[in-house]
Amino acid sequence: MKTAIITGITGQDGAYLAKLLLEKGYQVIGLSRDLLNCNVKNLEYLQIAEKVHLIELNLLDLSRVSRVIEKFEPDEIYNLAAQSSVGSSFDNPIDTLEYNTTSVANFLESIRKINSRIKFYQASSSEMFGYIKEENLPIKESLIFHPVSPYGVSKASAHWLSVNYREAYGMFTACGILFNHESALRGENYVIKKVINNAVRIKNGLPAHLQLGNLAIKRDWGYAPKYVEAMWLMLQDDVPGDYIICSGEAVSLESFIHKVFQQLNLDVEKYVSINPGLLRPLDLPVIYGDNTKAKKELGWEYNLNTDALIHTLIEDEMQWLEWNLSQSFASQSKAGI
Ligand SMILES: C[C@H]1O[C@H](OP(=O)(O)OP(=O)(O)OC[C@H]2O[C@@H](n3cnc4c(=O)[nH]c(N)nc43)[C@H](O)[C@@H]2O)[C@@H](O)[C@@H](O)C1=O
């Protein structure tokens, strides 16, 4: 039986990846910064909370990172933990840089010293590319980075550290350069979850109003459960590499929102307004990628267009809301309310 360590297991990608690896027969060790206060709702929703082994670990503590690797002797490590909000990175640049880079250095150093055959996956991000000239779209793996946020800078640094250990020590480090990917398990601070969640609430007669920032931006949005399959595929290959994982399609936030409200037969003008406080100091106007390398070399499959993605996200959100209602109903009955 293979053993995998997943950092950031309680987040969207961590939970979906844990489910995938359990289905493939792995023993899954999940790392969390704060077990007492961590939210295991995503794991409970996917019915895997009892099946993963959760460990509390501060990834900034090199000796403890090493100890966990020595104890569990993993075949694969998926490093998904990060301060992952681009917007918050402008408010907390130092914490973002420290956490997103030191944690990666701690893993790479530990692997190098303990067992350099352990395969390491690093969650890189399309935000590393930053400003892009029109002629460089769609983005390929070879494009030079020019990040435009402290988050993008931190991810670029962690990416190059991973590549450096691959080249300097022959270690198996693979970097998945993921573009925006969404699901019902996404945090509510991300824009697509915010839009879909509010639209579905409105459809169900619940109070909601949607305040948003820059609607003109164009992004390459995809479906998270399909993107975690690519992470696993990267570590099954014989040769490590860097892969862009994206849909290949760019759509503006404004058009995405219109499509969501259209699919739900709702009047967008009635519920959506702009809040200038949600604009970022710098924002990428447009970004979309080319997933040819991942499809060709890893055999990764992805064929959801924007309409199909929206349809799936709406269906998933309805189930998620229903599950949440049943959970609060169950806890109220337990408390005798
Ligand atoms: C690839 C990358 O993907 C994610 O980062 P993100 O792109 O910042 O995601 P988001 O959903 O916060 O913003 C998308 C766009 O939408 C604009 N936008 C407008 N109005 C609101 C709004 O109201 N809220 C938010 N959050 N964004 C808004 C916002 O200005 C931005 O242009 C993370 O997974 C990150 O870890 C990662 O690696």
The ligand as a MOL file (V3000), in Angstrom:
LIG
                    3D

  0  0  0     0  0            999 V3000
M  V30 BEGIN CTAB
M  V30 COUNTS 38 41 0 0 0
M  V30 BEGIN ATOM
M  V30 1 C -4.6770 30.7920 -9.7440 0
M  V30 2 C -5.0660 31.4860 -8.4630 0
M  V30 3 O -6.5020 31.4070 -8.3430 0
M  V30 4 C -7.0380 31.9540 -7.1340 0
M  V30 5 O -6.7060 33.3240 -6.9950 0
M  V30 6 P -7.5370 34.5210 -7.6250 0
M  V30 7 O -7.3820 34.5110 -9.1020 0
M  V30 8 O -7.1380 35.7560 -6.9500 0
M  V30 9 O -9.0420 34.0990 -7.2780 0
M  V30 10 P -10.2960 34.9590 -6.8540 0
M  V30 11 O -11.4610 34.1020 -7.0390 0
M  V30 12 O -10.1060 35.5510 -5.4970 0
M  V30 13 O -10.2870 36.1920 -7.8800 0
M  V30 14 C -10.4220 36.0190 -9.2820 0
M  V30 15 C -10.5860 37.3720 -9.9480 0
M  V30 16 O -11.8650 37.8900 -9.5970 0
M  V30 17 C -11.7380 39.2900 -9.2570 0
M  V30 18 N -12.8380 39.6570 -8.3700 0
M  V30 19 C -13.8350 40.5360 -8.6710 0
M  V30 20 N -14.6760 40.6500 -7.6460 0
M  V30 21 C -14.1990 39.8300 -6.6530 0
M  V30 22 C -14.6880 39.5430 -5.3490 0
M  V30 23 O -15.7090 40.0470 -4.8910 0
M  V30 24 N -13.9440 38.6540 -4.6250 0
M  V30 25 C -12.8110 38.0520 -5.1220 0
M  V30 26 N -12.1480 37.1520 -4.3500 0
M  V30 27 N -12.3480 38.3240 -6.3700 0
M  V30 28 C -13.0420 39.2020 -7.1230 0
M  V30 29 C -10.3700 39.3710 -8.6090 0
M  V30 30 O -9.9040 40.7120 -8.6100 0
M  V30 31 C -9.5800 38.4290 -9.4980 0
M  V30 32 O -9.1240 39.1050 -10.6440 0
M  V30 33 C -6.4400 31.2230 -5.9350 0
M  V30 34 O -6.7490 29.8580 -5.9920 0
M  V30 35 C -4.9220 31.3970 -5.9330 0
M  V30 36 O -4.3980 30.6200 -4.8670 0
M  V30 37 C -4.3540 30.9840 -7.2520 0
M  V30 38 O -3.2820 30.3920 -7.3390 0
M  V30 END ATOM
M  V30 BEGIN BOND
M  V30 1 1 1 2
M  V30 2 1 2 3
M  V30 3 1 2 37
M  V30 4 1 3 4
M  V30 5 1 4 5
M  V30 6 1 4 33
M  V30 7 1 5 6
M  V30 8 2 6 7
M  V30 9 1 6 8
M  V30 10 1 6 9
M  V30 11 1 9 10
M  V30 12 2 10 11
M  V30 13 1 10 12
M  V30 14 1 10 13
M  V30 15 1 13 14
M  V30 16 1 14 15
M  V30 17 1 15 16
M  V30 18 1 15 31
M  V30 19 1 16 17
M  V30 20 1 17 18
M  V30 21 1 17 29
M  V30 22 1 18 19
M  V30 23 1 18 28
M  V30 24 2 19 20
M  V30 25 1 20 21
M  V30 26 1 21 22
M  V30 27 2 21 28
M  V30 28 2 22 23
M  V30 29 1 22 24
M  V30 30 1 24 25
M  V30 31 1 25 26
M  V30 32 2 25 27
M  V30 33 1 27 28
M  V30 34 1 29 30
M  V30 35 1 29 31
M  V30 36 1 31 32
M  V30 37 1 33 34
M  V30 38 1 33 35
M  V30 39 1 35 36
M  V30 40 1 35 37
M  V30 41 2 37 38
M  V30 END BOND
M  V30 END CTAB
M  END
